[in-house]
Amino acid sequence: MGIPPGSLEKAQQEHIKKARDAEKRGKPIADFDHGAWIAKAKKKPVRSKPYEVMTAAMQCKELADRSGWLALELAEVTKGAVDDSRYSF
């Protein structure tokens, strides 16, 4: 799971637009905080179907990192009482 490429830039542009509007009304707002936005942003899966092998999930994470995804996290998904682990982003 992570933040797709371009999402940070889009949020930054929206903030700039809101800041201009607020400035026109005489109520300036704080500057855009990258760290706070990344912490609050909704993370999306890199791949919809989980991997069955950890090495495949790690390779996907590397590729996603190279392609511009931010704040990537690896999550283990288990089903029921049987150890049917899968690895998802």
C-alpha positions as CSV (number, residue, x, y, z in Angstrom):
1,M,0.0,0.0,0.0
2,G,1.2,3.5,-0.7
3,I,0.5,6.9,-2.2
4,P,0.3,6.8,-6.1
5,P,2.6,8.9,-8.2
6,G,1.3,12.4,-8.8
7,S,-1.0,12.5,-5.8
8,L,1.4,14.8,-3.8
9,E,1.7,17.2,-6.6
10,K,-2.1,17.3,-7.1
11,A,-2.6,18.0,-3.4
12,Q,0.0,20.7,-3.5
13,Q,-1.7,22.4,-6.5
14,E,-5.1,22.2,-4.7
15,H,-3.6,23.8,-1.6
16,I,-2.1,26.6,-3.7
17,K,-5.5,27.3,-5.3
18,K,-7.2,27.3,-1.8
19,A,-4.4,29.6,-0.5
20,R,-5.0,32.1,-3.3
21,D,-8.8,32.1,-2.6
22,A,-8.2,32.5,1.1
23,E,-5.7,35.3,0.5
24,K,-8.3,37.2,-1.6
25,R,-10.7,37.0,1.3
26,G,-8.0,38.2,3.7
27,K,-7.7,34.9,5.6
28,P,-4.3,33.5,4.7
29,I,-3.7,29.8,5.4
30,A,-0.6,27.9,6.4
31,D,1.9,26.6,3.9
32,F,1.6,23.1,2.5
33,D,3.1,20.5,4.8
34,H,4.4,17.6,2.9
35,G,5.0,15.4,5.9
36,A,1.6,16.0,7.4
37,W,-0.1,15.3,4.1
38,I,1.7,12.1,3.5
39,A,0.9,10.9,7.1
40,K,-2.9,11.7,6.5
41,A,-3.2,10.6,2.9
42,K,-5.2,7.5,2.1
43,K,-3.0,4.8,0.9
44,K,-4.0,2.7,-2.0
45,P,-2.9,-0.8,-3.0
46,V,-0.2,-1.1,-5.6
47,R,-1.7,-4.3,-6.8
48,S,-5.3,-5.5,-6.3
49,K,-4.5,-9.1,-5.8
50,P,-2.1,-10.1,-2.9
51,Y,1.1,-12.0,-3.6
52,E,1.6,-15.5,-2.2
53,V,5.4,-15.2,-1.9
54,M,7.2,-12.5,0.1
55,T,9.9,-12.1,-2.5
56,A,7.4,-11.2,-5.2
57,A,5.9,-8.6,-2.9
58,M,9.3,-7.1,-2.2
59,Q,10.1,-6.9,-5.9
60,C,6.7,-5.2,-6.5
61,K,7.6,-2.7,-3.7
62,E,11.0,-2.0,-5.4
63,L,9.3,-1.4,-8.7
64,A,6.6,0.8,-7.2
65,D,9.3,2.8,-5.4
66,R,11.2,3.4,-8.6
67,S,8.0,4.4,-10.4
68,G,7.3,7.2,-7.9
69,W,5.0,5.7,-5.3
70,L,5.4,7.3,-1.8
71,A,5.2,5.9,1.8
72,L,5.1,2.2,0.7
73,E,4.1,-0.4,3.3
74,L,4.0,-4.1,3.1
75,A,1.1,-5.8,4.8
76,E,0.6,-9.5,5.5
77,V,-3.0,-10.6,4.8
78,T,-4.2,-13.8,6.6
79,K,-7.4,-15.8,6.0
80,G,-9.2,-17.8,8.6
81,A,-7.5,-20.0,11.2
82,V,-5.3,-21.8,8.7
83,D,-2.0,-20.0,8.0
84,D,-2.8,-18.8,4.5
85,S,-0.6,-15.8,4.4
86,R,-0.5,-13.4,1.5
87,Y,1.5,-10.2,1.1
88,S,-0.1,-7.1,-0.2
89,F,0.7,-3.4,-0.8
